[in-house]
C-alpha cells in the first residue's frame, strides 16, 4: 500500500495525527468483477506501545502498522440510502487537499 501516493499520504496522516485518515480516490484491488467503482480507504494507525505516543516523532518511531477498510463508493451510498429517490440526508464529499474558500 505504501508504494502508491494516495495510500501513502493517508497512512502518513493517520500515523502522525494518531487518528483515522481517509485516502483520496483509488482503484481497489477488490475491484475485479463487474463495473469498476470509485473507491477509498480509511486507515487507523497501530503503535508498538499499544497507546498513542505523545509526539509526532514518537508516533513515527513506534508505528507497527495500520488497520484499513476499503470502501466502494457506489455500494457505500446504496447501503446508506437504499432505493430512496429523495433521501432526507444531504452531504457533500470533497476530493481535494483543501475545501474551496
PyMOL commands that set and color helices and strands:
alter all, ss='L'
color gray80, all
select helices_A, chain A and resi 5-17+56-62+73-81
alter helices_A, ss='H'
color red, helices_A
select strands_A, chain A and resi 21-22+39-47+63-72
alter strands_A, ss='S'
color yellow, strands_A
deselect
rebuild
show_as cartoon
